[in-house]
Amino acid sequence: LTEATAAKERIESELNIAREIQLSILPKIFPPFIDMPGLDLFAVLKSAREVGGDLYDFFAIDEEHFCFLIGDVSGKGVPASLFMAVTKTIFKATAVKGVPPEVIMDKVNRELTKGNENAMFVTAFFGILNVRTGVVEFANGGHNLPVIIRKDGEPVYLEKTAGVVLGIREEAKFVRGTLRLDPGDRLFLYTDGVTESM
């Protein structure tokens, strides 16, 4: 019993450390860019277990273009958290100025399918906002539909675009969508941890 208790405590300690590491790779400074005063953003992640597969990221690729990402890896626990970290890293390394979101999504998908013997996958929504015009170009890889909340209107789901989950089919195709955010408009992104919570 003593040995079993010690082993359990060791595993719990390692999982807590893994959670801290996982959370440390997610951005946590809000507002994120003081040189983009027209942009306000907030994100939060609360895992159902010590570690999980949900992810988000945001970063500027130049003074006008702001990238944002949300995703959800299949499964739970350590395998999902590792796949989450890999996915986030590949997106950030692939998103460069002038490359449209559907091409970035395609490149990330191809990388994730390599050596994916456990058939893990991730849903993802990736967008690039032009902070001067308010135009958002995006690609959806099987993720929950975002909600647009217009300044003076009702919340509405963003119309569905083509795209499948990432990591399963190397030849999967992704389509670019566009929308315009006017001053005061909001875009709400979430994972199924919100819609399926009990």
Beta strands, then each sheet from edge to edge (+ up, - down):
strand 1: 54-60
strand 2: 65-73
strand 3: 122-130
strand 4: 135-141
strand 5: 147-149
strand 6: 155-157
strand 7: 177-180
strand 8: 186-188
sheet 1: 1+ 2- 3+ 4- 7+
sheet 2: 6+ 5- 8+
end
